[in-house]
Amino acid sequence: MLDFGFDYPPTVELLDYLALGGLGQPGNLQKAVRLWVMLRSLYGDLEISLPTDQQGWFSNAQWREACVQPELRAKSLRQWLFAEATGIDETHWRQSLITRSGVTADRWLELFGDRASPPTAAGAATCPFQVADRTLRNDFVTLEKLGWLTARGAASQRRYRKVQQFPQFPWLSATLELTTAHFIPNDLAMVADHFPQPINGVQRFILDVEYIVSQSVSQQVDRLLQDLKSLWQQTPVPPVQLTYRSIRYYETEFELITYPVCIYYFQRAPYLFAFGQTPQPQSPHTSADAASRPNWYDYRLDRILSLQALSWADPDLPGSWQVSPSLPQRLPPLFAEKTPTWVEREVAAALGVEIHRPIAPLLLRFERYFYGNYIANTERAKLFLEMDFEQAEQRFQADPETQHQGLSLAQWFRDRPRHKSSVFCGAQHRLGDNNVVMRLRAWGPNVEVLLPLSLRQRMTDDLQETWTLYGNSAGRL
């Protein structure tokens, strides 16, 4: 292993961080290796004589002259990555790259010169430093954005200086945090705690989650995460102004002021949970007071187009939002209790995750075998209160809508004996939360919605529309 100030080997995690989350995109692996070498030249074992002024400032041209010698330009990716000094096993590193970034086997052969690339691209594919000076200047800009260099001046007068303290290393801190896995709100943390690192060079624990954020916006999301991380290190955490493109409102863009609380991943993507102004279309029926009243909202990160920190003393903030001049280090009372713990508690209180939506009772009928295998004795059981048919009937007839329509479960199940092999459950759910509908759809015919009638009708309509897609072909396949 390298044994200097910057002694981090070129792991896939480190290079992915240097590539701003896009290691699988063309040219980014070579760029990440260049940045790793540059950091070694500035803070590590690549001894160079770098001329600086009395304050330590230097130009990228001075660095190129001191560091980019012919032998450096001639070294290939394989020579940089799998030299004895790095201690990296090529086979394991290759599998990690393929798993993390989707690099294909054919692309691997081209990158590492194991198969002839097009003649004009052969050198660039295998030798990271066979690039134009302009590319190296852009690399310095990346190091500046990542916090590894301080800069001043513009264009040809641009000068850089080494930082006194390294930035936080997300590829390293994520590994260390997995030893406690405090960000996992259930006993999956115990599993992760046993396998935080590879065993004898082999990763034995694989966590595969559905993630739909496109690679085309991965750098945008990465910058947003860095901005939020910086904001959450401030005391007090400031409000932000963000531009949000809403899927719910047909790609409408909203300018909003809100207080960022935490990032929550559920089902498909990470969301920023925040308390403040919320996306609302203009409506003549919405009062100004209702439109400005703060509330929770979950913003999908890849839909946030911009985010800018504000000050609690900003005169444009509503009066109740501003910090008391006598207590500048405290959050306004309206926001003091809005914490990640509060978010976790609210999410756990009902089926669904959109905590800005009201909670309402839910009455379900499960097929008994399914319930025993997938609900009972699992974490899901906390959300459901099991009851017999008579108790379910009482709940059902107590609903105002069923009373109005004169309905009863006895009428519904009179000619359907399946209720005798059923488990009835009461629960709470978030009204209008599409995550609830998706969960019920996933359970299919193993569950039946009894209340509320509006949700039952939604399930019925969806199934009928689905049947129109498949019904005409039934019997002809």
N, C-alpha and C positions, 0 to 999 in steps of 0.2 A: 504493500500500500504506500501511497505517497505520504511523506512525513514532513509537511511544511504548513504554513498558515492556512492556505487554501489547499486542503489535503483530501478533497472529495473526489472519488473515482467517477468516471463517466457512466454512471448507472442510467438506465432508461428513464427513471423518475427524474433525475437531475437534468438530463438533456431535454426531456419533455417540458420541464419548467423553463429552461432557457429558450426553448422554441415557442414559448407562450401558448402551450397546450396544443400545438399542431404538428407534432413530430412526424406524423404520417404523410403530411403534405409535401409535394415536390420541393427539394432544396433545403428543407428545414433540418434534416438530420445533419447535413454538412454545416449549416449555420450554427447549430447547437454545439457541434464539436469545436468550431472556431471560437465560439464564446467561452467554452470550457478552457481552451488553450490560452485565450486572452486573460482569463482570470488567473490562471497559473502563472502567466508572465507578470502580472501585476502584484499578486499576493502570494504566489506559491513557489514552486521549485524551478521554474524556467528562468534562470538567472540572466537578466539583460541589463545593460547599462542605459537607463532611460533618462535623458536630459530633461530637467525641469527648471523652472525659475525658483526664486527663493521661497515662494509660497507653495511650491509643489505642483504648479500647473504645467501641462504639456499638451501638445497637439497630437491628433491621430497620425499625422505625417511623421512626427518624431517617433511615435511608437512603431509605425511600420518600418522605418529605417533601422530601428534598433532590434526589432524582433523578426520581421518577415524576411529571413535569409533563404537562399536556394534550397538548403536541406529541409527547411520547414515546409516550403511549397511542395516539395517532392513526396512528403509523407502521405500515405493513403489512410482512409478511414480505419482499415484493419490495423495498421501500424500504430495509429493513435489509440484505438480502443482496447486492443487485446495485447498490448505490450506487457512484459512481465511486471513492470512497476505498478500497473493498475490493479493487478490481481483479479481480473474479470475473466470468467469462463465464457468462451464464445457461444457454446451451445445454449447455456441458460440465458445469456444476454439476448441471443437471437429470438428465443421463444418469448421472452418478456417483451421485446419490441413488436413481434407479430401480434401478441395478445393485446397489448396496450394501444397500438396505433393502427392495426389492420394492414401493416405492410405485408404484401404477398410474397410467396417464395420466389417468384420471378423477379419481383422488384428487389428483393434481397440480393440476388445474383448480380443484378446490374449495379447496385450501390457499392458492392464490395469487389467488383471486378472479376467475379467468378464466371461471368458470361459477357461476351463482347457487347458493349453499349454502342449506340450510333457513334461514328468517328468524331463528330464535333462535340459530343458530350462525354466522351470517355474520361478525359482528365478531370472534368468538373464532378463527375459521378464518384470517382474514387479518391480524389485529393482535395480536401476541404479548402485549402489555401490557394488553389489555382483559380483565383477570382480577381476581378478588377478592384482598384483602389476604392472606387465608389462603394462597392459592396462592403468593404471593411469600414468605411465611414458610417454606413448604416448600422453595422454591428455595434459601433460605439454608441449610437443612439439607443439601441436596444438595451445595452448595459446601463445606460443612464436611466432609462425607464424602469428597469428592474431594481434600481437603487444601489448599483455597484460602483457608480462614478458620480461625482458632482461636476456640473458643467457651467460655463459662462461664455458670453460672446455669441456671435452668430456667423454663419457661413465660414469663410476662410479664417476668421478670428476666433472660431470656436476652440475653447480650451477645456481640458479635463483635469480632475484631481482625484486621487484615491480617497475613499471614505475611511473614516476612523473606526467605524463599527459596521460589521457585515450586516446585510439585510437578513430578515428571518428566512430560514430555508424551508419552504413548504414541503419539499420532497422528504426532508429529514423529520420535521416536526410531526407530519402526518403519521410516520412510522412510530415515533415515540408515543404519540397520543393513543395509538391503537393498543398499547399495553394496558391502558385503563378503559379505553373506548367509552369515555363518559358521554360522548355525543349520541350513543345508541340508546334509545329510551326503553330497552327491554333486555331480556336475557341473552339476546344475540351477542351482547357485549362480552359475555363469558366465553363464547366460542372464539371471538376475535382476540380475546386476551390470551388464549392458549397458542395462537398462531400469528403473532404480530410480524414475524420475519420468516424468511425461508429456513428450512431445516436441511443442513448439509447442502445448501445451494439450491434446494427445490422448494417452491412455494406450494404448500399442501392445503392451504385454505383459499378458496376462490369465492368471491362475493360478486355475483352477477345480477345487476339490477337493470330494469328497463329504463333507458335514457334516450330521450328523443330530441335533445338539443342538437341542432345541426353543427357539423364541423365548421361550416362557413361563418358562424358567429362565435366560435369558441374563443377567439382572441378578445372579442367584445365582452363576453361573459367573464373571462379571466381578468380583464382590466376592472370590471365592475366589482369583482370579488376583492381585488387588491384595494380599491377605493373604500369599500365597506370595512375591510379589515383595519385600514388606517383610521376611519371614523370611529370605530368601536374602541380604539385605544385612547380616545380623547375623554376628558372629564369636564363637563358632562358631554355625553354623546350629542352631537348637534342634529337639528332637523335637516332634511334634504329637499331639494326641488328636483323632481324627475319628470322625464317625458316617457309616457307609457303608451304602447300600441296594443289596444285591447282586442282580443279574439272575440270576447263576448259581445262587443259592440261593433263588430264587422270592420276591424282594422282602424277604428277611429283613434286618433292620438290625443292624449290628455296631458296637460301641464298641471302637476300636483305638488303640494307641499305636504310632507309626512315625516314621521319619526321612525327610523329603521330599527327593528327589534332583533330579528334573528333570521337565519336562512333555514328553511325546512324542506327536506326532500320527501316527496311522496309520489309513488307510482311511476311517474314518467319524467319529472324534471325538478330542479331546485327552484324554490319560491322565496322571495323576500316578504316576510310578514312585517307589516308596518302599521302604525296607528296615526291617522290624520285624515287628510282629504282623500276621497275615493273617486274612481272613474264613474261619472254619471252623465248621461246624455242630457242635453238641454230639453226641458219639458215645461210647458206652461202650467202644469199641475204641481210642479215641485217648488216649494217655497224657498226663498233665499236662505232662511235659517236651516232648513233641512239639508240643503246642498252643502252648507259650510260646516255642518255638525261633524266632528271627527269620528271615525270608526275604523275598525280593523279592515285590512285587505291583504290578499296574498298576490304578489306581483311575480309572474314567471320571469326569471332572470333574463332569458334571451329576448323578452319583449320590452325590456327597459332600454330605451334608445339613448338616454343620457341621465347622468346623476351628478348633482352639484351640491356641495355642503353649504349650508346657511349658518347663521348665528341666531341664538335664542334672543338676542337683542335686536334682531332685524325688525325695523318698523313696519314691514309689510306683513308680519305674522299677526294673526288674530290676538287680541289683547290677553285672552286667557292662556295663550301659549307662551308668553314672554317670561323670562327668568326675572325673579326679584333682584333689583340692583344690590340689595344688601346680602343676597345669597347667590352670587354668580356661579358657584360651583355645584349648585343643585338643580335638578330638573324641575320644571314647573309641576305643580301637584297633579295636573291632568295626565302627565306622562310618567310620573315616578313609579307607578305600579305596573307599567307595561313592560314586562320582562319576558325572557325566553321561558322561564318556569311557568308564567301565567299562560303562555301560548300552549305549552305541553299539557297543562291541566285542562284547558278548553278543548283541545283536540281529543283528549281522552274521554271527555264528558259525553260524547255522542258519536254516532256513526256519521262519517264525513269529516272534512278537514277545513272547510271554509267557515272560519269562526265568526265572520261578520254576519252570517245568516242565523235566523232564529232557530231555536230547538223545539221540536214537536214530537209527540208520542208516535211510536211505530209498533204495529202489531203484525207478527209474521207467523206462518205455519211452515215448519220444516219437515221433510221426510225423515223419519226417525233414524234410519241407518246412517244417512248423511250427517245428521246432527250429532250422532254419537261419535263419528269419526273425525269431523272437521270443525265442530263448534265446542262440544263438551270437552272439558279437561284441556282446553287451549286458552291462550290469552284472549281470544275472541269472546269466551264465555263471560268475561267481565261486563260486556256490553248488553248481554241478554238475560232477561229474567224468565225462567221457565215457569209455565203454568199449565193447569189442566184445561179441558174443554170448557167447563163451566166458568172458570175464571176468565178465559178468553172471551166467552160470550158476554159476560158482564162488562168487560172493557169495550167490546165492540158496540154494545147497545148504549153505552154511556156517551158515545161520540155524537155531537150535535147533528152532523150530516146524516148519520145512519138513523138517528131518531126521526129526522125530518122525512126520510124516505121509507121509514117503517121496515128496516132491514134487520135480519138476525142471522147468525152463523148457522143456527139450526135449519133455517130455510135453505141456505146455500149448500149445506152438506147432507141434506135429507136423502138425496139420490146419489151421493158420492161418499162411499164408505171409507175413502182413504184417510179421513180425519182420525180414524181409530188407530192408524199406524203413524200418527203425526205427533210432533212436539210443537206446542204453541209457545211463543216467546213475545214478551214486551221489551221494548228498547226505546232509546231516544235517538233522533237523527236530525241532521241539519236540513231544514226545508229548502228545496230547490238546489241542493248541492249535487252536481252531476256525478261526483265520486260515489255517492250512495247508489245512484242508478247503475253505474258501471259495476259495482260490487254485486248488486242483486242480479244483474244480467249474467255475471260470471257464474253464479250459483245455479242458474238455469231452472229446470223444473224441480229442483230439490228444495226450492223455497217459493212461497206464495205470499204476496203482500195483501193483508186484510185491511189495514189502516195505515195512513189516511187514504180515503177513497180517491183523492186527486193523484196520489202516487200510484195506486192500483190502476187507475185509468191510464196514466203515463206508460206503465208497463204493458198494458193491454194494447194501446195504440202502437207502441214500438214493435210488439210481436206481430200485430196484424200487418204492419208495413213490411216487416221482414218476410212474412208469409207470401205477400204479393210478389216478392222477388223470386221465391223458390216454388210457390204453389203450382204455377203453370207447368213446371217441368216434372212435378211429382208423378211417378208412375211410368215416366218415359225414359228413366235412366237405367 
